[in-house]
């Protein structure tokens, strides 16, 4: 699942917002995260991926395990709402 959003925040503020997004996702989905360069790697039970940040975009690329794949629609909605709220 890929979710991409544009922003006008600059790289430093976008990274700060990515931290907030990751904190929200950790709380909602019990995920862990770790920065490597401009990518925040996330993982959890049945979830792996990364949140990439650059000067103009934030892109989340997540792979869901089989059980979570069945709930991809609702999971996508929650993640999109979280990202949109943090980038507003």
C-alpha positions as CSV (number, residue, x, y, z in Angstrom):
1,X,0.0,0.0,0.0
2,X,1.4,3.4,-1.0
3,X,0.2,6.7,0.2
4,X,1.8,9.9,-1.0
5,X,1.1,13.5,0.0
6,X,2.7,16.7,-1.1
7,X,3.7,19.4,1.4
8,X,5.3,22.9,1.6
9,X,6.9,22.4,5.0
10,X,10.5,22.0,4.1
11,X,12.6,18.9,5.0
12,X,13.1,19.6,8.7
13,X,9.4,20.3,9.5
14,X,8.4,17.4,7.3
15,X,10.6,15.1,9.3
16,X,9.1,16.4,12.5
17,X,5.6,15.7,11.1
18,X,6.7,12.2,10.1
19,X,7.7,11.6,13.7
20,X,4.2,12.6,14.7
21,X,2.6,10.4,12.1
22,X,4.8,7.5,13.3
23,X,3.8,8.1,16.9
24,X,0.1,8.0,15.9
25,X,0.6,4.8,13.9
26,X,2.5,3.3,16.8
27,X,-0.3,4.0,19.1
28,X,-3.0,2.7,16.7
29,X,-1.2,-0.3,15.2
30,X,1.5,-1.2,17.7
31,X,4.3,-0.4,15.2
32,X,7.9,0.5,15.9
33,X,9.9,3.0,13.9
34,X,13.6,4.0,13.3
35,X,15.1,6.7,11.1
36,X,17.7,5.7,8.5
37,X,18.6,8.9,6.5
38,X,15.4,10.5,5.3
39,X,13.3,7.2,5.6
40,X,11.5,6.2,8.8
41,X,11.4,2.4,8.8
42,X,8.2,1.0,10.4
43,X,7.4,-2.5,11.5
44,X,4.9,-4.3,13.6
45,X,2.9,-7.5,13.8
46,X,2.1,-8.2,10.1
47,X,3.4,-4.7,8.9
48,X,6.7,-3.6,7.4
49,X,7.5,-0.5,5.4
50,X,8.9,3.0,5.4
51,X,7.9,6.6,5.5
52,X,10.1,8.6,3.1
53,X,10.4,12.3,3.5
54,X,11.8,14.9,1.0
55,X,11.4,18.6,0.4
56,X,8.0,18.2,-1.3
57,X,6.5,14.8,-0.4
58,X,5.9,12.3,2.3
59,X,5.3,8.8,1.0
60,X,4.4,5.8,3.1
61,X,5.0,2.4,1.5
62,X,3.7,-0.4,3.7
63,X,3.4,-4.1,3.1
64,X,0.6,-5.8,5.0
65,X,0.7,-9.5,6.0
66,X,-2.1,-11.8,4.9
67,X,-4.4,-11.2,7.9
68,X,-4.1,-7.5,7.7
69,X,-4.5,-7.5,3.9
70,X,-8.1,-8.5,4.4
71,X,-8.6,-5.2,6.3
72,X,-6.6,-3.0,3.9
73,X,-9.4,-0.5,3.1
74,X,-10.1,0.5,6.8
75,X,-6.4,0.5,7.6
76,X,-5.7,2.8,4.6
77,X,-8.5,5.1,5.7
78,X,-7.0,5.5,9.2
79,X,-3.5,6.0,7.9
80,X,-4.6,8.6,5.3
81,X,-6.6,10.5,7.9
82,X,-3.6,10.5,10.3
83,X,-1.2,11.8,7.6
84,X,-3.7,14.4,6.4
85,X,-4.2,15.7,9.9
86,X,-0.5,15.9,10.7
87,X,0.2,17.7,7.4
88,X,-2.6,20.2,7.8
